[in-house]
Amino acid sequence: MKPNLHKTIQARRLALGLSQVEAARRSGIQQRQVSLFERGGDVTLSTFLKLTRALDMELVPVPREDTAEVESLLKAKLEPALSAKSPSLLERYQVKDDEEQANG
């Protein structure tokens, strides 16, 4: 099942650390419109576009026959970033423990 567009917008807003009030202020719409949309309600296309711009998102129309390929490309691009292990502080600052220092 494809992700719910309403939840995607909400997740992006939260990832940016924005309240509904702040997202509404940035997009020039009312907070109740943000709330309505995030709860699954309908808003006009112009309201939706204002909200996506405020959240630094793009709406990209894709021909239906290309949807699977585009989704595959996006998934492939996102997976390495999601699975990449962040280096530990020791690795980041190249700190060696006592055993490594003794062995060179």
C-alpha positions, 0 to 999 in steps of 0.5 A, spaced: 500 500 500 502 506 498 504 511 503 498 516 505 499 523 502 496 526 508 501 522 513 507 524 508 506 531 509 505 531 516 511 527 517 515 532 513 512 538 517 514 534 524 521 532 521 522 540 520 520 541 527 514 545 525 508 546 529 501 546 524 501 554 526 508 555 523 507 551 517 501 555 516 504 561 517 510 559 512 505 557 507 500 563 508 494 558 510 490 557 516 492 552 521 485 549 521 487 547 513 493 544 515 490 540 521 484 538 516 489 536 511 493 532 516 487 528 518 485 526 511 480 532 509 480 535 502 483 542 501 484 545 494 490 544 490 492 551 491 492 550 498 496 544 498 501 547 493 502 552 498 503 547 504 508 543 500 512 549 498 512 551 505 515 544 507 520 545 501 517 539 497 515 538 490 509 536 487 512 532 481 507 529 476 509 523 473 505 519 467 502 513 470 506 508 466 512 511 469 510 511 476 513 504 478 520 506 475 520 513 478 518 509 485 524 504 484 529 510 483 527 514 489 527 507 493 534 506 491 536 513 492 533 513 499 535 506 502 543 507 502 541 513 506 537 510 511 541 504 512 548 507 512 551 506 519 553 513 522 560 513 525 561 512 532 564 518 536 571 514 536 571 513 529 569 520 527 575 523 531 579 517 530 580 515 537 584 509 538 583 505 544 588 502 549 589 496 545 589 499 538 594 504 541 599 498 543 598 494 537 600 500 533 
